[in-house]
Each structure stands twice: as C-alpha cells, then as structure tokens.
C-alpha cells in the first residue's frame, strides 16, 4: 500500500495513494483550501489551515483520506 502522511503538532492526515483517483472532491469540499491535486493525487499542501472539520474524510468517495481528528 502506498500511504503518504502529513503531520502537525496535534493531528495527522494520511492519503492512500493506491485508493486516491484524483477526482478532486477533497479540494472542492475543504472550506479552508487545505488540499490540491498534484500528479492526480490529493495533497494537503496547506495542512496548517486545517480546521479539523472532517469534510475531506466524510466526502472522499474512495475513502482514501484518514485524519486523526475524524
């Protein structure tokens, strides 16, 4: 499995790159623009802006995103 992990002092976001198909739902639903698609994969490039709302986790059709706060 190809998991990529990003961390802050209080939480961790993990994206399963095998499952992520780059459809961009996480980009669209994130209210603080945490995600971008890079090489057709979700990347939390602005992880410090995350408000831990779990919209990315709840709306990913592939269930490719996990977040320690969700």
C-alpha positions, -999 to 999 in steps of 0.1 A, spaced: 0 0 0 12 35 -8 3 58 21 15 94 23 15 111 57 15 147 68 16 158 104 12 189 126 18 190 164 -18 180 170 -31 158 141 -21 136 112 -36 134 77 -29 102 56 -38 97 20 -39 62 5 -24 69 -30 -35 34 -42 -71 44 -35 -70 81 -44 -82 86 -80 -77 123 -81 -113 132 -86 -108 164 -65 -137 160 -41 -114 168 -12 -103 200 -29 -139 210 -35 -153 203 0 -125 217 21 -136 251 35 -100 262 41 -83 250 9 -60 225 26 -59 202 -5 -45 205 -40 -42 178 -67 -6 171 -76 1 144 -102 -36 134 -99 -34 127 -61 -47 146 -31 -20 165 -12 -27 186 19 -4 214 9 -18 238 34 -22 214 64 -17 242 89 -50 257 77 -70 226 86 -98 233 110 -104 195 116 -140 196 102 -136 161 86 -152 172 53 -124 156 33 -127 122 51 -165 122 50 -168 131 13 -139 111 -3 -157 86 -25 -127 63 -24 -122 66 14 -86 74 7 -82 101 34 -78 95 71 -74 122 97 -67 116 134 -94 141 144 -121 123 125 
